[in-house]
Amino acid sequence: MSSHVLVIGASSVDIKAHALGVLGSGGAIRGQIRSSLGGVARNIAENLACLGVSTTLLSAVGADGAGKRLLAQSRESGIDTRHVLVTPDGRSGSYVVVFNESGSRYVSVDDMAIVERLSRRYINDRRRLFRDASMVVIDANLPQETLETVFRLAGHYNVPVCADPTSQSLASRLCPFLGNLFMVTPDLSEAEALLGQGPIVGRDDAIRAAKLLVARGIRIAVITLAEFGVCYATSNESGHVPALDIDIVDLTGAGDALTAAVIFGLLEEMPVGEAMRLGVAAAALTIQSRDTVYRELSLEKLYDQLVA
């Protein structure tokens, strides 16, 4: 892994509220509120950096306290942030999520308008980063014309592109580029949006959906099933890796950790199934932490988690 992984997309501050009572009454509910740093692309970049991967982040933050915090922690984690766009008139991204008393997500709101600043020109001006990359990783917060530029440059330099669809509402932005993707990592609702078909229910349906994504040109399709693990498919194999039996503290960021660990495994030329097992272990470590990224992530801890 002599060259870097280029990660492009959102950075944000995550505000997480865990209700200690029943939601929906309209009144104030006692709970616990904390913040941590997030953004799908930034999360993936931090997880990769924790695993020792040389990682460069293209993102946008405001010249505000949140932006300074995002840049400081990202640099501290080992991410190359020299090309992150800092906009004096911009507001750093934020994500607010409320969990109900059982720990499931009740409602969430995101403000990622600043990602619109990652323009076609901004990407073109950093084309040499594509030339020197071993892989490009994107989230679907990127504007459509920016996605077009990313895929054009990646194709020009023959660099594989992995994508996290980010949300059901954003996943369709990737539909024009399915045939250009090396890997995609949707959850069930995002996979439904990518395929434009009916509901995907259960493990067998998810494996079939992964195979359909491969039939549309994706090399590796990974569909996450939350507490039921992950299903995957390539042109040569498909399978299911069950989730590990652990106590859940916070689900935020688990999919981003899984994506990063799978990418790490593939860069290390591991078999696809082994890379998936690493991804499941990374997700398990993350959901045992109150932070969106488990900052003590390492290959040793991944294997310790697998044998625990």
C-alpha positions in Angstrom: 0.0 0.0 0.0 2.7 2.5 -1.1 0.1 5.0 -2.5 -2.7 6.6 -0.7 -6.5 6.0 -0.5 -8.4 9.2 -1.6 -11.6 9.7 0.4 -14.1 12.3 -0.8 -17.3 13.5 0.9 -18.8 14.8 4.1 -17.3 15.8 7.5 -19.6 16.7 10.3 -20.2 17.0 14.0 -22.6 14.4 15.3 -25.0 15.2 18.1 -26.5 12.1 19.6 -29.5 12.1 22.0 -30.4 8.9 23.8 -33.9 9.1 25.3 -34.4 7.6 28.7 -38.2 7.7 28.3 -40.9 7.1 25.7 -40.7 9.4 22.8 -43.6 10.9 20.9 -45.5 12.7 23.6 -44.5 16.1 22.5 -42.9 17.1 25.8 -39.3 17.1 26.9 -37.8 13.7 27.6 -34.9 13.1 29.9 -31.9 11.6 28.2 -28.2 11.7 27.5 -26.7 14.0 24.8 -23.2 13.9 23.6 -21.3 15.0 20.5 -18.6 13.3 18.4 -17.0 13.8 15.0 -18.6 12.2 12.0 -19.4 12.5 8.3 -19.4 9.3 6.2 -16.3 10.1 4.2 -14.4 11.5 7.2 -15.4 8.4 9.3 -14.1 6.0 6.6 -10.9 8.1 6.3 -10.3 8.0 10.1 -10.9 4.2 10.3 -8.5 3.6 7.4 -5.9 5.8 9.1 -6.3 3.9 12.3 -5.5 0.7 10.4 -2.3 2.3 9.0 -3.5 3.1 5.6 -2.1 6.3 4.0 -5.3 8.4 3.6 -6.1 11.7 2.0 -9.4 13.5 2.7 -11.2 15.8 0.3 -14.0 17.5 2.2 -15.3 20.9 3.2 -15.6 22.6 6.6 -16.4 26.1 7.8 -14.0 28.4 9.4 -15.8 27.9 12.7 -15.2 26.0 15.9 -16.6 22.8 14.5 -14.4 23.0 11.4 -11.3 23.5 13.5 -12.3 20.5 15.7 -12.9 18.3 12.6 -9.5 19.2 11.1 -7.6 18.8 14.4 -8.9 15.4 15.2 -8.6 14.2 11.6 -4.9 15.3 11.5 -4.3 13.7 14.9 -5.7 10.4 13.5 -3.2 10.5 10.7 -5.4 11.7 7.9 -3.8 14.1 5.3 -6.2 17.1 5.5 -4.1 19.5 3.5 -6.6 19.6 0.7 -9.8 20.0 2.8 -11.7 23.1 1.7 -12.1 25.6 4.5 -14.8 28.2 3.6 -15.0 31.4 5.7 -18.7 31.9 4.9 -19.6 28.2 5.3 -21.2 26.3 8.1 -19.5 23.0 9.0 -21.7 19.9 8.5 -23.7 18.5 11.3 -25.9 15.5 12.0 -28.4 15.2 14.8 -29.8 11.8 15.7 -32.3 10.8 18.5 -32.4 7.2 19.8 -35.4 5.9 21.6 -35.3 4.2 24.9 -34.4 0.8 23.3 -31.4 2.3 21.5 -33.0 2.3 18.0 -32.8 5.4 15.8 -36.1 7.4 16.2 -35.3 10.4 13.9 -32.3 12.1 12.4 -31.6 15.4 10.7 -28.4 16.3 8.7 -27.1 19.6 7.5 -24.5 18.8 4.8 -25.0 21.8 2.6 -21.3 22.7 2.7 -20.5 19.6 0.7 -22.0 21.5 -2.3 -18.7 23.5 -2.2 -16.9 20.4 -3.4 -17.3 21.5 -7.0 -16.2 20.1 -10.3 -13.3 22.6 -10.4 -12.3 21.7 -6.8 -11.9 18.1 -7.8 -10.2 18.9 -11.2 -7.6 21.1 -9.4 -6.6 18.0 -7.4 -6.4 15.5 -10.2 -2.9 14.5 -9.3 -4.3 13.0 -6.1 -6.2 10.5 -8.3 -3.1 9.7 -10.3 -1.3 8.7 -7.1 -4.2 6.9 -5.5 -4.6 3.1 -5.0 -8.3 3.5 -4.5 -10.9 6.3 -4.3 -13.7 6.2 -1.7 -16.8 8.4 -2.0 -20.0 9.1 -0.1 -23.2 10.1 -1.9 -23.4 13.5 -0.3 -21.4 14.8 -3.3 -23.3 16.8 -6.0 -24.0 15.0 -9.3 -21.6 17.0 -11.4 -18.9 16.4 -8.8 -19.6 12.6 -8.9 -19.2 12.8 -12.7 -15.8 14.4 -12.4 -14.7 11.9 -9.8 -15.6 8.9 -12.0 -14.0 10.6 -15.1 -10.7 11.1 -13.3 -10.7 7.7 -11.6 -11.4 6.1 -15.0 -8.6 8.1 -16.6 -6.1 7.0 -14.1 -7.5 3.5 -13.8 -8.2 3.8 -10.1 -11.0 1.7 -8.5 -13.9 3.6 -6.9 -15.8 2.4 -3.8 -19.0 4.1 -2.7 -21.1 4.3 0.4 -24.6 5.3 -0.6 -25.0 7.2 2.7 -28.8 7.2 2.9 -31.9 5.9 1.0 -32.6 9.4 -0.3 -29.0 10.0 -1.6 -28.3 6.5 -2.9 -30.0 7.2 -6.3 -27.2 9.7 -7.1 -25.0 6.6 -7.7 -27.3 4.9 -10.1 -25.7 6.4 -13.3 -22.3 5.1 -12.2 -23.0 1.5 -11.0 -21.1 0.0 -13.9 -18.0 2.1 -12.9 -17.9 1.0 -9.3 -15.5 -1.4 -7.8 -17.4 -1.8 -4.6 -20.6 -0.5 -3.0 -21.7 -0.9 0.6 -25.5 -0.1 1.0 -27.8 -1.1 3.8 -31.1 -2.7 2.9 -33.0 0.5 2.1 -30.1 2.0 0.1 -29.8 -1.3 -1.9 -33.5 -1.0 -2.7 -32.9 2.5 -4.0 -29.9 1.5 -6.1 -31.9 -1.4 -7.7 -35.2 0.5 -8.0 -37.0 -2.7 -7.1 -39.2 -4.0 -4.3 -38.4 -4.6 -0.6 -35.3 -6.7 0.3 -36.3 -8.9 3.2 -33.9 -11.2 5.0 -30.6 -12.8 4.3 -31.5 -14.7 1.1 -33.1 -11.6 -0.5 -30.0 -9.6 0.4 -27.7 -12.1 -1.3 -29.9 -12.0 -4.4 -29.8 -8.2 -4.3 -26.0 -8.2 -4.0 -25.8 -10.5 -7.1 -28.1 -8.2 -9.0 -25.8 -5.3 -8.2 -22.9 -7.3 -9.5 -24.9 -8.0 -12.7 -25.1 -4.3 -13.2 -21.3 -4.0 -13.3 -20.2 -3.6 -9.7 -17.2 -5.9 -8.8 -18.1 -6.3 -5.1 -21.5 -5.7 -3.6 -21.8 -5.6 0.2 -25.3 -5.2 1.8 -25.3 -4.6 5.5 -28.0 -6.1 7.7 -27.4 -4.3 11.0 -27.7 -6.9 13.8 -27.9 -9.7 11.3 -24.4 -9.1 9.7 -23.5 -8.6 6.1 -24.2 -10.2 2.7 -21.9 -9.9 -0.2 -21.4 -11.0 -3.8 -18.8 -11.0 -6.5 -18.9 -12.6 -10.0 -17.3 -15.7 -8.4 -18.8 -16.0 -4.9 -21.5 -14.8 -2.5 -22.2 -15.3 1.1 -23.3 -14.1 4.5 -21.2 -13.2 7.6 -23.2 -13.0 10.8 -22.9 -10.2 13.2 -20.9 -10.8 16.4 -22.8 -11.3 19.6 -21.9 -8.1 21.6 -23.7 -5.4 23.6 -24.8 -2.4 21.5 -23.9 1.0 22.9 -24.3 3.2 19.8 -24.9 2.1 16.2 -23.7 5.4 14.6 -20.7 4.8 12.3 -20.8 1.0 12.3 -21.3 0.9 8.5 -18.4 3.3 7.9 -16.1 1.2 10.0 -17.2 -1.9 8.1 -16.5 -0.2 4.8 -13.0 0.9 5.9 -12.0 -2.5 7.2 -13.2 -4.3 4.1 -11.2 -1.8 2.0 -8.2 -2.5 4.2 -8.5 -6.2 3.7 -8.9 -5.9 -0.1 -5.8 -3.6 -0.3 -3.9 -6.3 1.6 -5.1 -8.8 -1.0 -7.1 -10.8 1.4 -9.8 -13.1 0.1 -13.2 -11.3 -0.1 -14.7 -13.4 2.6 -11.9 -12.6 5.0 -12.2 -8.9 4.3 -15.9 -9.2 5.1 -15.1 -10.8 8.5 -12.7 -7.9 9.2 -15.5 -5.5 8.3 -17.9 -7.2 10.7 -15.3 -7.0 13.5 -14.8 -3.3 12.9 -18.5 -2.6 13.0 -18.7 -4.6 16.3 -15.9 -2.6 17.9 -17.6 0.7 16.8 -21.0 -0.1 18.2 -19.5 -0.8 21.6 -18.2 2.8 21.6 -20.1 6.0 22.2 -17.9 7.7 19.6 -18.8 7.5 15.9 -15.3 6.2 15.2 -13.6 3.8 17.5 -10.3 5.6 17.8 -8.3 2.6 19.2 -9.1 0.6 16.1 -6.2 -1.6 14.9 -5.6 -4.9 13.0 -4.8 -6.6 16.3 -8.1 -5.4 17.9 -10.0 -6.6 14.8 -8.6 -10.1 15.2 -9.1 -10.1 18.9 -12.8 -9.2 18.3 -13.2 -12.1 15.9 -11.9 -14.6 18.4 -13.6 -13.1 21.5 
